[in-house]
Amino acid sequence: MVCVLTVLAGLAFMFSTSILLQILACALYNNWWPMLAALMYVLVPMPCLFFGGGSTQFLTSRDGGGWFNAAKFLTGASAMGSIAIPAILRHAGLIETGAMFIEFTSFFILVCTVLCFHRATLDEDW
């Protein structure tokens, strides 16, 4: 029981750190354009919820099918959008380079959080 609570607390801390960095990228440079990447954070889990039954198990399986393939594609496209949006905003001159790198760090921490959650759900019986 203690191990599950420790894992959940660690995941909550990682997720909170990611959101904090997202907000800091906007607040430190007094420019709220980087918050567009937060929209992608909402869109990334949606294919898993709608097409995968709320589980991430299908992302690592080789099972085919139209809906599973569509969910894998949409998950990948929205994840790449999380990287592309800050890069495009920087290229357009709407955000500073520091804000872009903070956004990338935020996304990296969020991805690590999701991977740790996926690994924890494989190991433990929640």
Residue frames relative to the residue before (quaternion, step in Angstrom):
aa qw qx qy qz dx dy dz
M 1.0000 0.0000 0.0000 0.0000 0.00 0.00 0.00
V 0.6547 0.5115 -0.3186 0.4563 3.56 0.98 -0.83
C 0.6346 0.5413 -0.3335 0.4395 3.59 0.99 -0.78
V 0.6488 0.5108 -0.3171 0.4666 3.60 0.98 -0.83
L 0.6615 0.4963 -0.3066 0.4713 3.57 0.98 -0.82
T 0.6302 0.5254 -0.3297 0.4669 3.58 1.05 -0.71
V 0.6484 0.5059 -0.3135 0.4747 3.57 0.98 -0.83
L 0.6685 0.4958 -0.3041 0.4635 3.58 0.90 -0.87
A 0.6475 0.5076 -0.3195 0.4701 3.58 1.00 -0.78
G 0.6494 0.5138 -0.3115 0.4661 3.58 1.00 -0.78
L 0.6558 0.5011 -0.3049 0.4752 3.56 0.99 -0.83
A 0.6444 0.5104 -0.3213 0.4701 3.58 1.00 -0.78
F 0.6411 0.5164 -0.3221 0.4675 3.58 1.02 -0.76
M 0.6609 0.5022 -0.3115 0.4626 3.58 0.93 -0.86
F 0.6606 0.5006 -0.3071 0.4678 3.57 0.94 -0.86
S 0.6514 0.5132 -0.3101 0.4649 3.57 0.98 -0.83
T 0.6324 0.5257 -0.3254 0.4666 3.57 1.04 -0.76
S 0.6390 0.5273 -0.3207 0.4592 3.56 1.00 -0.80
I 0.6757 0.4721 -0.2926 0.4847 3.59 0.90 -0.88
L 0.6198 0.5399 -0.3408 0.4563 3.60 1.03 -0.74
L 0.6635 0.4878 -0.3057 0.4778 3.58 0.94 -0.84
Q 0.5998 0.5575 -0.3519 0.4535 3.57 1.08 -0.69
I 0.6929 0.4572 -0.2697 0.4879 3.57 0.91 -0.93
L 0.6449 0.5257 -0.3256 0.4492 3.61 1.00 -0.77
A 0.6004 0.5572 -0.3635 0.4437 3.59 1.06 -0.66
C 0.6843 0.4519 -0.2772 0.5007 3.56 1.11 -0.63
A 0.7270 0.4725 -0.2603 0.4248 3.58 0.76 -1.05
L 0.6552 0.5353 -0.3297 0.4188 3.62 0.93 -0.80
Y 0.7650 0.3353 -0.1795 0.5198 3.56 1.05 -0.73
N 0.3927 -0.7577 0.4463 0.2694 3.57 1.33 0.22
N 0.5881 0.5081 -0.3671 0.5111 3.52 1.01 0.97
W 0.2142 -0.8355 0.4986 0.0859 3.57 -0.51 1.15
W 0.3484 0.7469 -0.4931 0.2787 3.61 1.20 0.33
P 0.6362 0.5422 -0.3653 0.4097 3.66 0.90 -0.66
M 0.5352 0.6318 -0.4128 0.3795 3.60 1.19 -0.29
L 0.4805 0.6551 -0.4416 0.3807 3.60 1.23 -0.13
A 0.6151 0.5508 -0.3462 0.4455 3.57 1.10 -0.63
A 0.5804 0.5775 -0.3784 0.4318 3.61 1.14 -0.49
L 0.5562 0.5882 -0.3878 0.4407 3.58 1.16 -0.47
M 0.6585 0.5030 -0.3088 0.4669 3.57 1.01 -0.78
Y 0.5866 0.5680 -0.3758 0.4382 3.60 1.12 -0.56
V 0.6480 0.4914 -0.3090 0.4931 3.56 1.15 -0.59
L 0.7052 0.4898 -0.2671 0.4376 3.58 1.00 -0.81
V 0.5585 0.6411 -0.3921 0.3512 3.62 1.10 -0.58
P 0.7658 0.3663 -0.2574 0.4616 3.68 0.69 -0.81
M 0.4706 0.7150 -0.4337 0.2814 3.62 1.17 -0.24
P 0.6557 0.4925 -0.3532 0.4503 3.69 0.82 -0.71
C 0.6266 0.5241 -0.3420 0.4645 3.59 1.07 -0.68
L 0.6698 0.5009 -0.3032 0.4567 3.56 0.98 -0.80
F 0.7496 0.4231 -0.2280 0.4551 3.56 0.86 -0.94
F 0.8101 0.2875 -0.1322 0.4936 3.59 0.83 -0.96
G 0.7390 0.4221 -0.2288 0.4726 3.59 1.12 -0.54
G 0.5144 -0.6651 0.4139 0.3488 3.57 1.21 0.10
G 0.6612 -0.5285 0.3051 0.4363 3.60 1.16 0.52
S 0.6467 0.4971 -0.3185 0.4829 3.56 1.27 0.08
T 0.3864 -0.7140 0.5328 0.2387 3.55 -1.15 0.61
Q 0.3885 0.7594 -0.4556 0.2548 3.59 1.27 0.02
F 0.6679 0.5328 -0.3152 0.4132 3.58 0.97 -0.80
L 0.5719 0.6145 -0.3849 0.3836 3.62 1.16 -0.46
T 0.7421 0.3787 -0.2149 0.5096 3.59 1.08 -0.67
S 0.5784 0.5878 -0.3873 0.4122 3.60 1.21 -0.09
R 0.4491 -0.6718 0.5199 0.2770 3.52 -1.28 0.35
D 0.3697 0.7316 -0.4948 0.2885 3.56 1.22 0.18
G 0.3020 -0.7634 0.5490 0.1567 3.50 -0.96 0.90
G 0.3062 0.7371 -0.5732 0.1853 3.47 -1.22 -0.45
G 0.6178 -0.6043 0.3702 0.3408 3.52 -1.05 0.76
W 0.7182 0.4483 -0.2715 0.4578 3.58 0.79 -0.94
F 0.6384 0.5132 -0.3359 0.4650 3.59 1.01 -0.72
N 0.6624 0.4916 -0.3069 0.4747 3.58 0.96 -0.82
A 0.6313 0.5194 -0.3308 0.4714 3.58 1.03 -0.74
A 0.6546 0.5093 -0.3128 0.4629 3.59 0.96 -0.81
K 0.6427 0.5079 -0.3252 0.4724 3.59 0.98 -0.80
F 0.6598 0.5030 -0.3128 0.4624 3.59 0.93 -0.85
L 0.6880 0.4830 -0.2936 0.4552 3.60 0.84 -0.92
T 0.6212 0.5268 -0.3413 0.4692 3.58 1.06 -0.68
G 0.6780 0.4856 -0.2882 0.4706 3.57 0.92 -0.88
A 0.6596 0.5108 -0.3129 0.4539 3.58 0.97 -0.84
S 0.6856 0.4610 -0.2972 0.4786 3.59 0.92 -0.79
A 0.6153 0.5263 -0.3541 0.4681 3.61 1.09 -0.57
M 0.6591 0.4825 -0.3076 0.4880 3.59 0.99 -0.76
G 0.5976 0.5598 -0.3566 0.4498 3.58 1.13 -0.55
S 0.6098 0.5572 -0.3465 0.4446 3.56 1.13 -0.61
I 0.6775 0.4353 -0.2787 0.5232 3.56 1.17 -0.53
A 0.6841 0.5263 -0.2864 0.4158 3.56 0.95 -0.90
I 0.6289 0.5707 -0.3561 0.3898 3.60 0.92 -0.80
P 0.6933 0.4381 -0.3155 0.4773 3.67 0.75 -0.81
A 0.6380 0.5264 -0.3385 0.4486 3.60 1.02 -0.73
I 0.6596 0.4926 -0.3067 0.4777 3.59 0.99 -0.80
L 0.6446 0.5128 -0.3239 0.4654 3.58 0.99 -0.80
R 0.6472 0.5003 -0.3226 0.4762 3.60 1.03 -0.73
H 0.6521 0.5169 -0.3159 0.4559 3.55 0.97 -0.85
A 0.6824 0.4676 -0.2779 0.4883 3.59 1.07 -0.71
G 0.4874 -0.6900 0.4162 0.3362 3.59 1.25 -0.14
L 0.4574 0.7008 -0.4419 0.3231 3.58 1.20 0.35
I 0.7769 0.1802 -0.1206 0.5911 3.61 1.17 -0.49
E 0.5458 -0.6085 0.4728 0.3290 3.55 -1.30 0.36
T 0.6467 -0.5275 0.3845 0.3947 3.56 -1.25 0.38
G 0.6281 0.5440 -0.3356 0.4437 3.59 1.01 -0.74
A 0.6456 0.5098 -0.3200 0.4700 3.57 0.98 -0.79
M 0.6277 0.5336 -0.3360 0.4564 3.58 1.03 -0.75
F 0.6893 0.4685 -0.2904 0.4701 3.59 0.90 -0.87
I 0.6074 0.5215 -0.3573 0.4812 3.61 1.08 -0.58
E 0.6246 0.5295 -0.3268 0.4719 3.59 1.05 -0.75
F 0.6523 0.5086 -0.3136 0.4664 3.58 0.95 -0.85
T 0.6441 0.5116 -0.3133 0.4745 3.58 1.02 -0.82
S 0.6317 0.5315 -0.3193 0.4653 3.56 1.02 -0.81
F 0.6666 0.4915 -0.2994 0.4738 3.57 0.95 -0.87
F 0.6352 0.5317 -0.3317 0.4515 3.60 0.98 -0.80
I 0.6607 0.4884 -0.3070 0.4803 3.59 0.95 -0.83
L 0.6386 0.5183 -0.3290 0.4640 3.60 1.00 -0.75
V 0.6471 0.5040 -0.3203 0.4739 3.60 0.97 -0.80
C 0.6381 0.5122 -0.3235 0.4752 3.59 0.99 -0.79
T 0.6243 0.5340 -0.3325 0.4631 3.58 1.06 -0.73
V 0.6724 0.4901 -0.2960 0.4691 3.57 0.89 -0.92
L 0.6634 0.4971 -0.3121 0.4640 3.59 0.94 -0.81
C 0.6422 0.5033 -0.3228 0.4797 3.60 1.03 -0.73
F 0.6376 0.5103 -0.3292 0.4740 3.58 1.02 -0.75
H 0.6378 0.5192 -0.3253 0.4667 3.59 0.97 -0.84
R 0.6674 0.4961 -0.2981 0.4687 3.57 0.93 -0.89
A 0.6556 0.5126 -0.3138 0.4571 3.59 0.97 -0.83
T 0.6761 0.4782 -0.3077 0.4686 3.60 0.96 -0.75
L 0.6101 0.5240 -0.3601 0.4729 3.60 1.17 -0.38
D 0.7125 0.4683 -0.2519 0.4579 3.57 0.99 -0.89
E 0.7962 0.3047 -0.1365 0.5045 3.56 0.79 -1.01
D 0.3533 -0.6848 0.5875 0.2471 3.52 -1.24 0.42
W 0.2213 -0.8086 0.5354 0.1020 3.55 -0.02 1.34
